[in-house]
Amino acid sequence: MWAHISRFILRYKLFLLISLLFATVFMANKAIQVQYSYEFLPLLPEDDPIYTKYQEFLGHFGQEGNVMVVGFQCDSLYQLENYNAYYDLYGQLKEIEGVEQVVSILQARNMKKNEALKSFEFKPVTSQRYETQKEVDAVAKELASLPFYRKLFYNDKNKTHLMALTLDKQLLDDASRIDLILSIEDVINPFAEQIGVDVHYSGLPYIRTKSTVKTKAEVEMFIFLAMGVTAFIMLLFFRSFSAMFYSMLVVGIGVVWAIATLVLLGFKITILTALIPPLIIVIGIPNCIFLLNKYHNEFKLHGNKIKAMTRVIQKVGNATFMTNATTAAGFATFVITQTQMLVEFGIVASINILLVFFISLIIIPSIYSFLPTPKDRHLSHLERTWMNKLSAWMEKVVLNHRNIVYFSTVLLLVFAFYGVSKIETTGNIVDDIPKDDPIAEDLDFFERNFAGVMPFEVMVNTHKSNGVSKSSTLKRIQKLENVLAEYPEISSTSSIADLAKFSKQAYYNGNPDYYSLPSSQEKNFILKYAKNTLGDSADIFNSFIDSTKSVARISARMKDIGTKQMRSLRDSIKPKIDAIFNPEKYDVSITGTSVLFLEGTTYLVKNLFSSLLLAISLIAILMAWMFSSSRMVVVSLLPNLIPLVLTGALMGYFNISIKPSTILVFSIAFGISIDDTIHFLAKYRQELKANHWNIRRAVINALKETGVSMFYTSIVLFFGFSIFIASDFGGTVALGLLVSVTLLFAMMANLLLLPSLLLSLERMITTRSFREPLIDILDEEEDIELDALKIRKES
């Protein structure tokens, strides 16, 4: 088959290059239409019980993840000038398109009793600027008499204040949110300077917006760094501008196609898919290295350019296609996670890994067939002294010191298994953001003063119309609020029970001593007032109960705790909920965006482990198909599994937790590192035939021939993935660092452990089935007689 492919590419090279040009123009036109994702992508599948409960909550009470919070510390807010500035800020924020509601202590409403209408009315405590300090003092006194707002919008102990801005959900789902957040900051920052305070911003809309802005900047940075690093390494290895330039052309086209694939599939750029363009560069360059190395080797042998190119396609094309297929398979396993963000990443990455292979297979042979024959300086990299010394050292080790290789491996594994036992699983909403980043520092401010900003909800379903209005239900809700108050991770709560207490206070003319649940007698006449409450005042009641008064919510905020702590928190609260609300009569659910994310993280980590096992199994099947030897599959997998264990050990020793961003390392690294194994074993099998089944000679020849390319590609991959260390996201940094280290371990294992195992096991693994595989893979160095092959000249 590959003989036909080589003839086709070289015979129709001009047609293929022109077609590729037009296709790239089309893809470039699509690529410029790419959009960034700003919406919250759920980690849980739609049929997950936690996700369905969250959707049920949204059905009753609407969105709860579209609130941005602003906080500051000020012990003089109720001085006349500062108060008026704060009041003016409210008006300025309300004028911004996209800000639906602004709530702070100055927008607090006092519940008043309307004797004439037998109803309650919520009247603003303040609705104007004031001329005298005495008027402001009166406002401060009234606010202090309203326990309902205590710790919701101010922390009297620390003199800190909080403002909540409800933002337009539609604007939050596209790029308009960036301008919206900037507009809000442009209004608030002058206010902060005016009254002399440091202002802090947080909330899910703010965190996601700032994270997306960082992601957008990093996409461009990573492409630039990946291009720069790989171009430098190519120039260093080949000492040829043309080798570097055309390799960059290959991966450059690959990047355009990758971004266009996102658009064609209807996907947007997320924090994960933002990694695909640099990944394509880093993974695509090894294809060019193998093609160019083989071309130079072949040309050095016989000096026939066309014959060399023919052999390049036939020999490199076959084995390299399989290596790219195994890498793509590793990424494709993310599809089983059922998490939208990872599914998109897996689909786009796997497709484009194969596409960049075919692009390289067309461009490199076609263009080099037009270029002048290589000069001696272009071939000098094949005879470098240091490379020969390295090859000689490896030969010496695998021939004479295999026991040291095995002893070192066992010693490292003992060290590794202990390290792996120290790994912990965690995940936070801002886990990947550095501690000294303003986002993390601002979040810390809210966690210290208001117990966090992440939405935390408890939904109580009584399964009875007006069931929430019963005194027994209100008492249970209050009891549960008292339980939640015991947890420092959770802020002060708000519920219909608090409104009932506020109603009693209003009924007794605002006396704060009466801020408590109404008794059974008081409930009857207070309830009459509540039923007659209409308009905006009624909306406040309705925000805590559904239309049938059968479902109630207890709203709070919580700290950005990790998945492990969240699990402990839920396990601790659940039995206490069941003790208050009989599970046979009430359905009580802990929900909210924070719960959804943290539970989703746990789900995702479990599924990523499954995808890793699937990747290993799938690649094992491919290896068995390629080599038709179960024993060879075991030998080939071992040098690639050990580096994963060593990387896990480093994570344990350096307290790098298992989370979505770090668990990705194992599938990605395994899918890439197995490539070197395929190249080595393919060459080893060819050498067995050439050397009449002399295993010792076959191993050494395979090591000499493939060692250079394996070393080159490993260096490219190591430094290529290292560029992710420049990221502002901790998860991306960990991904780049851990994949680089894993691939370095894998290179050593494939160059030392794999040949050592082949020599030690000898006849046990080199069976007849290995000699005669189901699929005939032509290694990049396989010797095929092509003298009789005729290439027609293009007309």
C-alpha positions, 0 to 999 in steps of 0.5 A: 500500500505504501508503495502506491502512496509514495508513487501517488505523492511524488507523481502528483506532488504539485497538484497535492501542494496546490490542493493543500494550499487552497484547503489551508486558505479555506481552513484559515478563513474558518479559523479566524471565526473561532470564539472563546468559551465564557459559559460554565461547562458542567463536568457532570453528565446530564443524567447524574443525580447531582446535576439533575438536582441542580437543574431542578433547583434552577427550575424553581429559583432561576440562575444563581451563578451570575453574581459578581461581588465587590468588597472593601474594608472601611471603618468610616463608610458612614461619614457623610462624604463616604456615604454619598460617594457609596450612594453615587456608586450605586447609581453609576453601576445601575447605568451600566448595560448588563448590570441587572441589580446592585445590592449592598447595605445601602440598598437594604429594605426595611420591612414595614407593617401597613395597617390599612392594607393589612400587608407588609411593605419593603421600603428602602432604608435610604434612597438619596444623598444627604446634606448632614452627618446627622441624617447619615447617622440615622441611616446607620442606626436603622441598618444596625437594627436589622439583623436580617442583613447582618453578615450578608452585606457587612461584617461589623467585627472587621468593618468590611462591606460587600456589594453584590451585582447581578449580571445579565446571563446572556452577556455572560455567555459571550465576549461582551462579558469582558467589556462588562467587567471592565466597565464595572471596574472603571466605575468602582476603582475611582470610588475606591481611590476617593474614599481611600480603600483597597477594593476586591472583586470576586464571584464566578462571573468575575473569576471566569472572565479573568481566567478566559482573558488569561487563556486568550493571551496564553494561546498566542504566547504558547503558539509563539513559544512552541514555534520558537523552541522547536524552530531553534531545536530543528536548526540546532540538530539539522544546521539547515534553514530549509529543514527548520522552515519547512518543518515550521510550515508543516506545523503552522498549517497544522495549527490553522487546521486545528483551530478551524476544526474547532469552528467546523465542529461548533466548539469554542476555545476553553482552557483545555482546547487552548492547549491544542495548537501548541500540542500540534506543533510539539507532536508534529515536529517529530514527524518532520524529524523522522522524515528528514533523518531518513531522507538524509540517511538514504541520500547519503547511501546512494545520492539519488534524491527521488529514490531517497524520497520514495523510500522516505514515504514507504519506510517512515510513512508506515511506522510513523502513521502507526505511532501517530495513530497510537498518540491519537488513540490516547487523546481519543479516550477522553471521549468516554469521560462524558465531560463536554470540555474533555470530550471536545479536547479529545476529539479535536486533538486526535483528529488533528494529530492524524491530520498533521501527519498527512500534512507532513507526509505531503509537504516534506517529500514534495517540496524536497523533491523540488529543492537542490540535493543536500550538501555535505553540511546538511548531512553532517548531523548524521556523524556527530561525535557526541551522538556516536559516543552516546550510541556507544555508551548505550550499546555498552550498557545494554550489552554488559550492564543490564543487571545495573539497568534492572537493579536501578529500575527496581530501586526506582520503583520501590522509591516510586510506589512509596511516593505514589501512596502519598498522592492526594486527590483534590480540586478547587474552583480557583485551584489552577490560579497562583496564590499571589494572583489578584484573583486568589488574593481577592477570593481570600479577602472574601473567605476571611470576611464573609466565608467565601463567595461560591454559591451554596444552596440547600433545597427543601422539598416538602412535597405538599402545597403550602408545606413551607408555610407550616410552623413545623417546616419553618422551625426545621429550616431554622434548625438546619440554618443553626447547624450550617452556622457551625461550619466555618466553611459556610457563610451566614444563611438566608431563607424563608425562615429569616423572612418570617423572623423579619416579618415578626420584627416588622409586625412589632414595629421594627423592634429587633428584640422580636427578630425570631420565628412567630409562634403558632398564634402569631403566625396566623395574623402575621401570615395574613399580612404576608399573603396581602403583600404584593409587587416588589415586596412579594418578590422578596418572599418568592425568591426563597420559595417556589410558586406552590410554596412546597419548595424552599431554599436556604442560600449561603456562600462558601469557601473554595474548599477542595473536593476532599474537604467538600466530601467530608462536609457533605458526609457530616451535614447529611445525617444532621439534615436527615435528623431534622427532616425525615427523609420519608417526608422531605427531600433535602438536597445540597446543591449550587454551582460550587457543589456541582463543580466540586462533585464534577471534579471528583467524577472527572478524575475517576473517569480520567483514570478510566480513560487512561486504562482504556488508552493502555488497553487500546494501545496494547491491542494495537501493539498486538495487532502490529506485532502478533505477539502477546509477550512482545506487548508486555515487553513494549508496555513495561518501559512506558508504564514505569515512567508513569509510576515515576511521575506519580511518585514525583507528584506524591513527594512534591505534593502535586495533587491528582486533579483534572489538569494533572491526571491528563498527564498520564494519558497524554504522555503514554500515548506519545512515549509509546511511539519510540517503542513502535519505531524501535521494535519495528526496526528490531524486527527488520534487523532480525530478518536481515541478520538471520535471527541474530538477536544480539546484532538485531538489538544493537543495530536497531539501537544505533539506527533508531537511537538518533531519531528517538533522542531528537524527538524526545528532546523536542517533546521535552522542551516543547512541553516545557513551554507550558511552565510559562502559564499563569495557570497552575494546572497547565504548569503541572501538565507541561512539567510532568509530561516533560519529565515523563517523556524524559523517563520514557526515553531512557526506558526505551533506549536502555530498558527495552533493549536490555529486556529483548537481549535478556529474554531473547528466544522467549519473546522473539517467536514466529508470530513476532517474525510474521505479524498480522500487519507488515509495518515498514520501519523508517529504516527498513531495507526495501529494494526500490531500484526497479521502482519507476517514478514518472516525470510530471508533465 
